[in-house]
Amino acid sequence: MRARDLMTSPVVTVTTETTAKHAAEILAEHGFTGLPVVDEYDCLVGIVTETDLIRDRFPRDIRSWGHPGERTKPGTTVAAVMTTPAIGMSAGADLTEVSRVLLDGRIRTMPLVDGSKVVGILTRGDFVRAFAREDTVIAADVRHHLAIYGGPSRWTVAVHDGECRIGDQYGNDTDHHVAKVIAEAIPGVVEAKVTYQEADR
């Protein structure tokens, strides 16, 4: 399964000239955790996250306000607070690779790029939502995609806890491989197995 299969597109982005307050409003309104920062060509130049926006905005002790120089003045634009350079991954990257980068890097938002142009975004929440899809919904999705490939009456599909079992009335190894690839590209499918299942006569 590829990043493009799960990504959100088009992407809500900001520029370096966007005010920090407006970026915060966008995050709060949409429930995002981060926004890609792009230039005039929609190329990735940074990312602004919740952490970036709240850093230095709230003193540990209200009395610190009375001591100039003890508190860093927070930036007023995205350019002043964003993280740059930002990590971006290809929309064709394997989802396992993307999830590993998110976890190992302890980051929550991954911009997806074509070259350096932002084409989508993936978050930890996207992975959780895909994993949480109901088995019946996943099975219906798999059946729909397999029907396009081999016809609606050819396949049987059963899904349990994300594990997909596909029965095929033809014993063609190539078709079985294609069916497995199709199924494992469906959000929520953890693993797919295809077996020959003789049709009822």
C-alpha positions as CSV (number, residue, x, y, z in Angstrom):
1,M,0.0,0.0,0.0
2,R,1.4,3.4,-1.0
3,A,1.2,6.8,0.7
4,R,-1.0,8.1,-2.1
5,D,-3.7,5.5,-1.2
6,L,-4.2,7.0,2.3
7,M,-3.1,10.6,1.9
8,T,-5.3,13.7,2.1
9,S,-5.3,15.8,-1.0
10,P,-5.6,18.6,-1.8
11,V,-3.6,19.9,1.1
12,V,-4.3,23.0,3.3
13,T,-1.0,24.9,3.3
14,V,0.4,28.2,4.5
15,T,3.2,30.5,3.3
16,T,6.1,32.1,5.2
17,E,4.1,35.4,5.2
18,T,1.1,33.9,6.9
19,T,0.7,35.2,10.4
20,A,1.3,32.7,13.2
21,K,-2.1,33.6,14.6
22,H,-3.9,32.7,11.3
23,A,-1.9,29.4,11.1
24,A,-3.1,28.6,14.7
25,E,-6.7,29.4,13.6
26,I,-6.4,26.9,10.7
27,L,-5.0,24.2,13.0
28,A,-7.8,24.7,15.6
29,E,-10.6,24.9,13.0
30,H,-9.6,21.7,11.2
31,G,-8.1,19.7,14.0
32,F,-4.7,19.5,12.3
33,T,-1.4,19.0,14.1
34,G,0.8,20.7,11.4
35,L,0.7,22.6,8.1
36,P,3.1,22.4,5.2
37,V,4.7,25.7,4.4
38,V,5.1,26.3,0.7
39,D,6.6,28.9,-1.6
40,E,4.8,30.5,-4.6
41,Y,5.3,27.3,-6.6
42,D,3.7,25.1,-3.9
43,C,7.1,23.6,-3.1
44,L,7.8,22.5,0.4
45,V,10.0,24.9,2.4
46,G,9.0,24.0,6.0
47,I,6.3,22.9,8.3
48,V,4.5,24.7,11.2
49,T,3.2,22.6,14.0
50,E,1.3,23.1,17.2
51,T,4.6,23.0,19.1
52,D,6.1,25.6,16.8
53,L,3.1,27.9,17.4
54,I,2.9,27.7,21.2
55,R,6.6,27.8,21.9
56,D,7.5,30.9,24.0
57,R,3.9,32.2,24.0
58,F,3.1,31.3,27.6
59,P,5.5,32.2,30.5
60,R,6.1,29.6,33.2
61,D,5.4,32.2,35.8
62,I,3.3,35.4,35.2
63,R,5.9,37.3,37.1
64,S,8.4,36.7,34.4
65,W,6.6,39.3,32.2
66,G,8.1,42.0,34.4
67,H,11.7,41.1,33.6
68,P,12.6,42.1,30.0
69,G,15.1,39.9,28.4
70,E,14.1,36.8,30.4
71,R,11.5,35.7,27.9
72,T,11.9,35.2,24.1
73,K,9.5,37.2,22.1
74,P,7.4,34.8,20.0
75,G,7.4,35.1,16.2
76,T,4.5,36.8,14.5
77,T,4.8,35.1,11.1
78,V,5.1,31.5,10.0
79,A,8.6,32.2,8.8
80,A,9.7,33.1,12.3
81,V,8.3,29.9,14.0
82,M,8.3,27.2,11.4
83,T,10.6,24.1,11.3
84,T,12.8,24.2,8.3
85,P,14.0,22.3,6.3
86,A,11.0,20.0,6.5
87,I,11.0,16.3,5.9
88,G,8.9,15.3,2.9
89,M,8.3,11.9,1.4
90,S,7.2,10.7,-2.0
91,A,3.5,10.0,-2.5
92,G,4.6,6.6,-3.9
93,A,6.4,5.6,-0.7
94,D,5.4,2.4,1.0
95,L,3.1,3.1,3.9
96,T,5.2,1.0,6.2
97,E,8.2,3.3,5.4
98,V,6.1,6.4,6.1
99,S,4.8,5.1,9.4
100,R,8.3,4.1,10.5
101,V,9.6,7.7,9.8
102,L,6.6,9.2,11.7
103,L,7.3,6.9,14.7
104,D,11.1,7.0,14.7
105,G,11.1,10.7,14.2
106,R,8.4,11.3,16.8
107,I,6.5,13.5,14.3
108,R,2.8,13.5,13.7
109,T,2.5,15.0,10.2
110,M,4.2,14.0,6.9
111,P,4.0,16.2,3.8
112,L,4.0,14.1,0.6
113,V,5.7,15.5,-2.4
114,D,6.2,15.0,-6.1
115,G,9.7,16.3,-6.5
116,S,9.5,19.2,-4.1
117,K,5.8,20.1,-4.8
118,V,3.4,19.3,-2.1
119,V,0.7,16.9,-3.3
120,G,-0.7,15.4,-0.1
121,I,-0.3,14.9,3.6
122,L,-0.4,11.9,6.0
123,T,-0.8,12.0,9.8
124,R,-0.7,9.4,12.5
125,G,-4.4,9.9,12.7
126,D,-4.8,8.7,9.1
127,F,-3.1,5.5,10.0
128,V,-5.3,5.0,13.1
129,R,-8.5,5.7,11.1
130,A,-7.5,3.2,8.4
131,F,-6.7,0.5,11.0
132,A,-10.0,1.2,12.7
133,R,-12.2,0.6,9.7
134,E,-14.9,-2.0,10.2
135,D,-14.2,-5.4,8.7
136,T,-17.5,-5.3,6.8
137,V,-16.6,-2.0,5.2
138,I,-13.2,-3.2,4.3
139,A,-14.6,-6.4,2.7
140,A,-17.1,-4.4,0.6
141,D,-14.3,-2.2,-0.6
142,V,-12.1,-5.2,-1.5
143,R,-15.1,-6.9,-3.4
144,H,-15.7,-3.7,-5.3
145,H,-12.1,-3.4,-6.5
146,L,-11.8,-7.1,-7.3
147,A,-15.1,-7.0,-9.3
148,I,-13.5,-4.4,-11.5
149,Y,-10.6,-6.7,-12.1
150,G,-12.1,-10.1,-12.5
151,G,-15.9,-9.8,-12.4
152,P,-18.4,-9.6,-9.5
153,S,-19.1,-13.4,-9.2
154,R,-15.5,-14.6,-9.4
155,W,-14.3,-13.8,-5.8
156,T,-15.3,-14.5,-2.3
157,V,-14.0,-12.2,0.4
158,A,-13.9,-12.4,4.1
159,V,-12.2,-10.0,6.5
160,H,-11.5,-10.5,10.2
161,D,-9.5,-8.0,12.2
162,G,-8.1,-6.6,9.0
163,E,-6.9,-10.0,7.6
164,C,-8.4,-10.6,4.2
165,R,-9.1,-14.0,2.8
166,I,-10.0,-14.2,-0.9
167,G,-11.3,-17.2,-2.7
168,D,-11.0,-17.4,-6.4
169,Q,-12.8,-19.9,-8.6
170,Y,-9.8,-20.0,-11.0
171,G,-6.4,-21.2,-10.1
172,N,-4.3,-18.6,-11.9
173,D,-1.2,-17.7,-9.9
174,T,-0.8,-14.4,-11.7
175,D,-4.3,-13.3,-11.0
176,H,-3.9,-14.4,-7.4
177,H,-0.9,-12.1,-7.1
178,V,-2.8,-9.2,-8.6
179,A,-5.8,-9.8,-6.3
180,K,-3.4,-9.8,-3.3
181,V,-1.8,-6.5,-4.4
182,I,-5.3,-4.9,-5.0
183,A,-6.6,-6.0,-1.6
184,E,-3.5,-4.9,0.3
185,A,-3.9,-1.4,-1.2
186,I,-7.3,-1.1,0.5
187,P,-7.1,1.0,3.7
188,G,-7.5,-1.3,6.8
189,V,-6.3,-4.5,5.1
190,V,-3.4,-5.8,7.2
191,E,-2.7,-8.9,5.1
192,A,-4.4,-10.6,2.1
193,K,-4.3,-14.3,1.1
194,V,-5.8,-15.7,-2.1
195,T,-6.6,-19.3,-2.5
196,Y,-8.3,-21.4,-5.2
197,Q,-11.9,-22.1,-4.3
198,E,-13.7,-24.4,-6.7
199,A,-17.0,-22.9,-7.8
200,D,-20.3,-24.5,-6.8
201,R,-21.8,-26.5,-9.6
